[in-house]
Amino acid sequence: MAVDARSRRAARQAREAAARAGTCWFDVNELKCSLRASALAYGDQYNMEGSLLYPGVDAGVQGFITSIRLKQIREGLEDYEYLTILAQRRSRAVAEHVVKKIARNWHDWDSDARQLLLARAEIARLILAK
């Protein structure tokens, strides 16, 4: 599958923006004209290992389709931004207190998604509080 010039340019811009932010992934760094060759591992099924973008042709979309992985990375970056805002408006200790409720250390964190949503709601409430 040949990727059109606009899609290649958009992917290059995304890759460069990620590099500036200090976030790069192997499958995006070496984007070639055929994503299909690197994204497929088993017959005609995508292997889902590290790919952030998939060719949209199979879904009838011109260009790329974002992966769930890329959407979750975005969610994590947004969480970081909200915690930064909370630390600036209240204090770093307040932000760390919320984080410690769901992530006590690198190996001890809450896997219940509901707890993450509750923490996000608390962060929003604390940011908006006067």
N, C-alpha and C positions, 0 to 999 in steps of 0.2 A: 504494500500500500504506500503510495507516495503521499507525503504530507505536504499540503500547499504552503507557499511562502509565508502567508499570514499566520498560519498555525505555528510554523517554525519560529517566526519572529516573536509571537506571544510566548512560546515556551522559553525562548532565549531570555526574554525580558523577565519572566518569572524566575528563571534560574539565576540571573544576575541580581535580582532583588533579594532572593534567598541568600545568595553569597554575601551581599552587603549586610544582611541581618545576622549572618553567622549561622544560617540554617541551610544545609545542602544535603541532598540524598543522592545515592549512587545512580539511580535510574534517571534522574533529571539532569545530572551533570553531563552525561554523554548522550544526549538526545540525538538520534540519527534520523534519517529520512523514513525509517520504518520502525515504528514502535512495536509492531506486531512481532518482529523477529526477536526482540529482547523481552517482550512482555509474556510470551507464550512459553510454557515449559512442558505441558502434557497435551499432546495432540492439538486440538483447537481450543483449549481452555486456558484462560489467563491464570497465571500462577499466584498472583496477589502478593508476591514477595517484594516489597519495597517500591512498587510502582505507585506513583502519585497521580499520573494521568494515563488514560487509556484512549485508544483511537475511537472516535465516535461513530465511525462508519457502520459498525455492527448494530448500533441503536438508531441509525438514521440521522445522525448528527454530524454536521460538517465541523471538523476540528477535534477537540478533545473533550473527554468526560472526566471530571474529577473523581478521585477515589474516596472511599469512606476514610481511608488513612489520612488523606490531605485535609478532609473536613475536620477530622479529630485534631490534627495538628493546629488548624486554625482555632478550634475551640480552646486548646491549651494556651495558645498565644493570647487569645482574648482574656482568659483567666489571669494570665500574668499581667496584662495591661490593667485589668480591674484591681488586682492586688497592689499594683504600683500606685494607682490613683488613691486607693484606700490608705496606703502608707503615707502618701503626701498630704491627704486631707486630715487624717486622724493621727496615726503614728505607725511605725514599722511593727511595734509590739502588738498593736491591734490586728494588723494584717497577719502576723505570724500566729496569733491566737486562733484565728479562723482556720488557717492552714493546718495547724497541729490537731484540730478536731478530726481531720480526714487523712492527713499524711504526717504521721509522727516522726518517721525517718525514712530513709531510702528503701528499707525492707519492710516497713510496717505501715501500710496504708489501707484505707477502707475501700473494698471492691464493690460496695453497694452504691450503685449509681444514684439512688435517692439521696444518699448523704452528700454527694457532690452537688446535686441540685439544691439541697437545703443550704449548703455552704455558699453557693452562688447567690441565693436569695439573701442570705445574711450579709454578704459583701455589698450587694446593691443597697440594702436597707441602711447599712453603716455609711456608705458613701453619700446617700441622700439625706441622712440625719443632720440636723442643724447643730 
